[in-house]
Amino acid sequence: MARWHRGATSGPGPRAGGLAGAAGVGAVLLAAALAATSAVPAAAGTGRGAAGREAPRDPVPVRATAVVLDGDAPHGFWYGTDSRAVAISGSAPYKEPVIGGAYGGYLGMTGNWANLEDCHKIVVWSAANSAQANADYSLHLGIGTGGYYFMGGPGVDPHYNGTATEAYAWGEVQAGRALADTAKLPVTYPVVFDDVEIPGGPSDYTPARDNGWNSVYASPCSSVVKSGFVAASLDRADVNGFAAYVTAHSAYQVGVYSAPDIWASIFGTGSEASLTSTYEWTYESFTSSLAHRAAGWCLTGSASSTCARFFGGITSGSRYALMWQWSGGGGSSNGVGDLDQIDGNRTP
């Protein structure tokens, strides 16, 4: 997943808690949606932008994750990559590039809010890396292929009206598209991640410098800011709508990809920010050096003080802490690509 410099945020800094709106009930709704484990039959789209979508499908059942130690540690942890293709040579079982160990998973962008709005932006998916991860998965190595949806905040909703009801509906629309996109891909991992981040500027991924989390745009594709403020309660309603729709229309669990400072800059530090029962994939802390590989949730050797930091109340000791993008993200570059640490023991 391409990551921009984390300091390049728009709008105000971290918000204080206590904002009015849908926050309190929103936190409960998201926690309930993410804790749901039963499969619900696929249903039609929400009616807004859902026409012509392929019906979502359930994920491929996950095999019991092998605990053979093969480069990563402790038992059950795997190395993986995400987003842009990385060069992996040889044949199965494949190895993690540069640092070695079993190639334990690939996470790709299944969809992008900007394309939902016809902004003609890219979707980053490596068919080659997905096939390699799935080949190792067939040998009981790793988690195979997972997916994330590059999510838009309330400020890029074409129907934005400043209400939590509309923000929730916008989250549902994006979730419908995420499920339809995922159904077309060889995804084996049972968690769909919504990617919540601040890009820092228009790019080939997005026309909006903050993806509409802290600013309202004149139109979704315009890059012109109409208002420099979005209430945290609306941001949370958007995320809640996404989570509720996914769990009600598929067997997938919902996770969030973000980082502590970015999460706080969007949702503040109050109830809107709470994710105490939410699966997470973090990209902080990170390094551009591959001299000290990750083991568990920290780098090894002299870099052992660099450790994964989760957000919204989740710590690395929580069963909801699933993945750490330890190198290549956050605006860093290691010359290889995005490298991840995956705790297969916690696969839901």
C-alpha positions as CSV (number, residue, x, y, z in Angstrom):
1,M,0.0,0.0,0.0
2,A,1.6,3.3,-1.0
3,R,2.0,5.6,1.9
4,W,2.7,9.3,2.0
5,H,4.4,11.2,4.7
6,R,2.4,11.1,7.8
7,G,3.0,14.7,8.7
8,A,1.2,15.9,5.6
9,T,-2.3,16.2,7.1
10,S,-4.9,18.7,6.3
11,G,-7.2,20.5,8.7
12,P,-6.8,20.7,12.5
13,G,-4.5,18.4,14.5
14,P,-5.8,15.7,16.8
15,R,-9.3,16.4,18.0
16,A,-10.4,16.4,21.6
17,G,-13.1,14.0,22.6
18,G,-16.7,14.7,23.5
19,L,-18.0,15.8,20.1
20,A,-21.7,15.4,19.8
21,G,-23.5,13.3,17.3
22,A,-23.4,9.6,16.5
23,A,-20.2,8.9,18.3
24,G,-21.3,7.0,21.4
25,V,-23.7,4.7,19.6
26,G,-21.3,4.6,16.7
27,A,-18.6,3.0,18.8
28,V,-21.0,0.4,20.0
29,L,-22.3,-0.3,16.5
30,L,-18.8,-0.8,15.0
31,A,-17.7,-3.0,17.9
32,A,-20.9,-5.1,17.5
33,A,-20.4,-5.4,13.8
34,L,-16.8,-6.4,14.0
35,A,-17.5,-9.0,16.7
36,A,-20.1,-10.7,14.6
37,T,-19.0,-14.2,13.4
38,S,-22.0,-15.7,11.8
39,A,-22.4,-15.6,8.0
40,V,-25.4,-13.7,6.6
41,P,-26.6,-14.5,3.0
42,A,-25.5,-12.0,0.4
43,A,-28.1,-9.3,-0.4
44,A,-28.7,-6.7,-3.0
45,G,-26.8,-3.4,-2.8
46,T,-28.1,-0.4,-0.9
47,G,-29.7,1.1,-3.9
48,R,-27.3,4.0,-4.2
49,G,-24.6,3.1,-6.7
50,A,-25.2,-0.6,-6.2
51,A,-26.8,-1.3,-9.6
52,G,-24.9,-3.8,-11.7
53,R,-22.6,-4.9,-8.9
54,E,-21.7,-8.5,-8.6
55,A,-23.2,-10.1,-5.5
56,P,-20.7,-10.4,-2.7
57,R,-19.4,-13.9,-1.9
58,D,-18.1,-15.5,1.3
59,P,-14.4,-15.8,1.7
60,V,-12.6,-19.1,1.0
61,P,-12.5,-21.0,4.3
62,V,-9.2,-20.5,6.0
63,R,-7.1,-23.5,6.8
64,A,-5.5,-23.9,10.2
65,T,-2.4,-21.8,10.0
66,A,0.8,-23.9,10.2
67,V,3.2,-23.0,13.1
68,V,6.3,-24.2,11.4
69,L,9.1,-21.7,12.1
70,D,10.5,-20.5,8.8
71,G,12.4,-17.3,9.1
72,D,9.8,-15.4,11.1
73,A,9.2,-15.5,14.9
74,P,7.5,-16.4,17.2
75,H,5.6,-19.5,16.0
76,G,2.6,-18.6,13.8
77,F,4.0,-15.2,12.7
78,W,4.6,-14.7,8.9
79,Y,6.3,-12.3,6.7
80,G,4.3,-10.8,3.8
81,T,4.0,-7.9,1.4
82,D,1.2,-5.6,0.3
83,S,0.1,-3.5,-2.6
84,R,2.6,-2.9,-5.4
85,A,4.3,-6.0,-6.8
86,V,7.6,-7.1,-5.3
87,A,10.0,-9.4,-7.1
88,I,9.9,-12.9,-5.7
89,S,11.8,-15.5,-7.6
90,G,11.9,-19.3,-7.6
91,S,9.0,-21.7,-7.1
92,A,6.8,-22.7,-4.2
93,P,7.3,-22.6,-1.4
94,Y,8.2,-18.9,-2.0
95,K,10.4,-16.8,0.2
96,E,10.0,-13.2,1.5
97,P,12.2,-10.9,-0.6
98,V,15.6,-9.9,0.8
99,I,15.1,-11.0,4.4
100,G,14.0,-14.6,3.7
101,G,11.6,-16.8,5.6
102,A,8.3,-18.2,4.1
103,Y,6.3,-15.8,2.0
104,G,3.3,-15.8,4.3
105,G,0.8,-13.4,2.7
106,Y,-0.1,-10.7,0.2
107,L,-2.5,-7.8,0.9
108,G,-3.8,-6.0,-2.1
109,M,-6.1,-3.0,-2.8
110,T,-9.4,-4.5,-3.9
111,G,-11.0,-1.1,-4.6
112,N,-10.8,2.6,-4.3
113,W,-13.5,5.2,-3.4
114,A,-12.2,7.5,-6.1
115,N,-13.1,4.9,-8.8
116,L,-16.5,4.5,-7.2
117,E,-17.0,8.2,-8.1
118,D,-15.3,7.8,-11.6
119,C,-12.3,9.9,-10.7
120,H,-10.1,7.5,-12.8
121,K,-7.5,6.6,-10.2
122,I,-5.5,3.4,-9.8
123,V,-6.2,0.2,-7.9
124,V,-3.0,-1.5,-6.7
125,W,-3.2,-5.2,-7.0
126,S,-0.4,-7.7,-7.8
127,A,-1.8,-10.9,-9.4
128,A,1.7,-12.4,-9.3
129,N,2.2,-11.8,-5.6
130,S,-1.3,-13.0,-4.8
131,A,-0.7,-16.2,-6.7
132,Q,2.6,-16.8,-4.9
133,A,1.0,-16.2,-1.5
134,N,-1.8,-18.5,-2.3
135,A,0.6,-21.2,-3.6
136,D,2.3,-21.1,-0.2
137,Y,-1.1,-21.1,1.5
138,S,-1.9,-24.3,-0.3
139,L,1.2,-25.8,1.4
140,H,-0.1,-24.6,4.8
141,L,2.3,-21.7,4.9
142,G,0.8,-18.3,5.8
143,I,-2.5,-16.7,5.2
144,G,-2.7,-16.5,1.4
145,T,-4.3,-13.3,0.0
146,G,-6.1,-10.6,1.9
147,G,-7.7,-7.3,0.7
148,Y,-8.2,-3.7,1.7
149,Y,-10.5,-1.0,0.4
150,F,-9.1,2.5,0.0
151,M,-11.9,4.3,1.8
152,G,-13.2,7.8,1.4
153,G,-14.4,10.0,4.3
154,P,-17.7,12.0,4.5
155,G,-16.1,15.0,2.7
156,V,-15.9,13.1,-0.7
157,D,-19.4,11.8,-0.5
158,P,-21.3,13.2,-3.5
159,H,-24.4,13.5,-1.3
160,Y,-22.7,15.1,1.7
161,N,-25.1,17.1,3.8
162,G,-23.4,17.2,7.2
163,T,-25.5,14.5,8.8
164,A,-24.4,11.2,10.4
165,T,-27.2,9.4,8.6
166,E,-25.8,10.3,5.2
167,A,-22.2,9.6,6.3
168,Y,-23.4,6.1,7.5
169,A,-25.1,5.5,4.1
170,W,-21.9,6.6,2.3
171,G,-20.0,4.0,4.3
172,E,-22.5,1.3,3.3
173,V,-22.2,2.2,-0.4
174,Q,-18.4,1.8,-0.2
175,A,-18.8,-1.5,1.6
176,G,-21.1,-2.8,-1.1
177,R,-18.4,-1.9,-3.7
178,A,-15.7,-3.4,-1.6
179,L,-17.5,-6.8,-1.4
180,A,-18.3,-6.8,-5.1
181,D,-14.6,-6.0,-5.9
182,T,-13.3,-8.6,-3.5
183,A,-15.6,-11.3,-4.9
184,K,-13.7,-11.1,-8.2
185,L,-10.3,-11.8,-6.6
186,P,-8.7,-14.9,-5.1
187,V,-9.0,-13.7,-1.5
188,T,-8.5,-16.3,1.2
189,Y,-8.1,-14.2,4.4
190,P,-11.4,-13.7,6.3
191,V,-10.9,-10.0,7.2
192,V,-11.7,-7.1,4.8
193,F,-9.7,-4.0,5.9
194,D,-11.0,-0.5,5.3
195,D,-7.9,1.7,4.7
196,V,-8.3,5.0,6.6
197,E,-5.4,7.4,6.0
198,I,-4.4,10.9,5.1
199,P,-2.6,10.8,1.7
200,G,-1.1,14.3,2.0
201,G,-1.9,15.4,-1.6
202,P,-3.6,14.5,-4.8
203,S,-2.0,11.5,-6.4
204,D,-2.6,8.6,-8.7
205,Y,-4.6,7.1,-5.8
206,T,-6.8,10.0,-4.9
207,P,-7.8,13.6,-5.9
208,A,-8.3,14.5,-2.3
209,R,-5.3,15.3,0.0
210,D,-7.1,13.9,3.1
211,N,-9.6,11.5,1.4
212,G,-12.4,13.6,2.8
213,W,-11.9,12.7,6.4
214,N,-11.1,16.3,7.6
215,S,-12.3,18.4,4.6
216,V,-15.4,18.7,2.4
217,Y,-14.7,18.9,-1.3
218,A,-16.6,20.9,-3.9
219,S,-17.1,17.6,-5.8
220,P,-15.5,14.2,-5.2
221,C,-12.9,14.5,-8.0
222,S,-12.2,18.2,-7.9
223,S,-9.5,18.5,-5.2
224,V,-11.1,21.9,-4.3
225,V,-11.8,22.2,-0.6
226,K,-15.2,23.7,0.2
227,S,-14.9,23.4,4.0
228,G,-11.9,22.5,6.1
229,F,-13.8,20.7,8.8
230,V,-15.6,17.4,9.2
231,A,-16.9,16.4,12.6
232,A,-15.4,13.2,14.1
233,S,-18.9,11.9,14.6
234,L,-19.5,11.9,10.9
235,D,-16.2,10.2,10.2
236,R,-17.1,7.5,12.7
237,A,-20.6,7.1,11.2
238,D,-18.9,6.5,7.8
239,V,-16.7,3.7,9.2
240,N,-19.6,2.3,11.1
241,G,-21.7,2.1,8.0
242,F,-18.9,0.3,6.2
243,A,-18.5,-2.3,9.0
244,A,-22.2,-2.9,9.5
245,Y,-22.8,-3.5,5.8
246,V,-19.9,-5.9,5.4
247,T,-20.9,-8.1,8.4
248,A,-24.6,-8.1,7.3
249,H,-23.9,-9.1,3.7
250,S,-20.9,-11.5,4.0
251,A,-19.0,-13.9,6.2
252,Y,-16.1,-11.5,6.4
253,Q,-14.8,-9.8,9.5
254,V,-13.9,-6.1,9.3
255,G,-10.6,-4.6,10.1
256,V,-9.0,-1.2,9.9
257,Y,-5.7,-0.2,8.4
258,S,-4.3,3.1,9.8
259,A,-1.8,4.4,12.3
260,P,-2.0,6.1,15.8
261,D,-1.3,9.7,14.8
262,I,-3.5,9.5,11.6
263,W,-6.3,7.9,13.5
264,A,-6.2,10.6,16.2
265,S,-6.1,13.4,13.6
266,I,-9.3,12.1,12.1
267,F,-11.3,10.7,15.1
268,G,-9.8,12.6,18.0
269,T,-9.3,10.9,21.4
270,G,-12.8,10.5,22.6
271,S,-15.5,7.8,22.0
272,E,-15.4,8.3,18.2
273,A,-11.8,7.0,18.2
274,S,-12.5,3.8,20.3
275,L,-11.8,0.5,18.5
276,T,-11.4,-1.8,21.5
277,S,-13.0,-4.8,19.6
278,T,-11.7,-4.1,16.1
279,Y,-9.2,-6.0,14.0
280,E,-6.3,-3.8,13.1
281,W,-3.3,-3.5,10.7
282,T,-1.0,-0.7,11.6
283,Y,1.8,1.1,9.7
284,E,3.6,2.6,12.7
285,S,6.3,2.5,13.8
286,F,8.2,1.9,10.5
287,T,11.7,1.8,9.1
288,S,13.4,2.2,5.7
289,S,16.2,-0.2,6.8
290,L,16.0,-3.9,6.3
291,A,19.1,-4.6,8.4
292,H,17.0,-5.7,11.4
293,R,14.0,-7.8,10.5
294,A,10.8,-7.8,12.5
295,A,10.2,-10.6,15.0
296,G,7.0,-10.6,16.9
297,W,5.9,-6.9,17.1
298,C,9.4,-5.4,17.3
299,L,12.5,-5.2,15.1
300,T,15.5,-7.2,16.2
301,G,19.0,-6.4,17.5
302,S,19.9,-2.8,18.0
303,A,16.6,-1.7,16.5
304,S,14.5,-3.5,19.1
305,S,13.0,-0.3,20.4
306,T,11.1,0.1,17.1
307,C,7.8,-1.7,17.6
308,A,4.3,-1.9,16.2
309,R,2.0,0.7,17.6
310,F,-1.7,0.1,17.1
311,F,-4.6,2.6,17.6
312,G,-8.0,3.3,19.0
313,G,-7.3,1.5,22.3
314,I,-5.8,-1.7,20.7
315,T,-2.3,-2.8,21.8
316,S,0.0,-5.4,20.3
317,G,-1.1,-7.8,23.1
318,S,-4.7,-7.7,21.9
319,R,-6.1,-10.6,19.9
320,Y,-7.4,-7.9,17.5
321,A,-3.8,-6.8,16.5
322,L,-3.3,-8.8,13.3
323,M,-0.7,-7.1,11.1
324,W,2.2,-4.6,11.1
325,Q,3.5,-2.9,7.9
326,W,7.0,-2.5,9.4
327,S,8.9,-1.2,6.4
328,G,8.0,0.6,3.2
329,G,5.1,2.6,4.6
330,G,4.6,5.9,6.2
331,G,6.5,7.7,3.5
332,S,9.5,5.5,3.9
333,S,11.3,3.7,1.1
334,N,13.4,0.5,1.5
335,G,14.0,-0.1,-2.2
336,V,11.9,-3.3,-2.2
337,G,8.3,-2.5,-1.4
338,D,5.9,-2.7,1.6
339,L,6.9,-5.5,4.0
340,D,4.5,-6.8,6.6
341,Q,4.4,-8.9,9.8
342,I,1.3,-11.1,10.2
343,D,0.2,-12.9,13.3
344,G,-1.4,-16.1,11.9
345,N,-2.3,-17.3,15.3
346,R,-4.9,-14.5,15.6
347,T,-6.6,-15.2,12.2
348,P,-10.3,-14.9,13.1
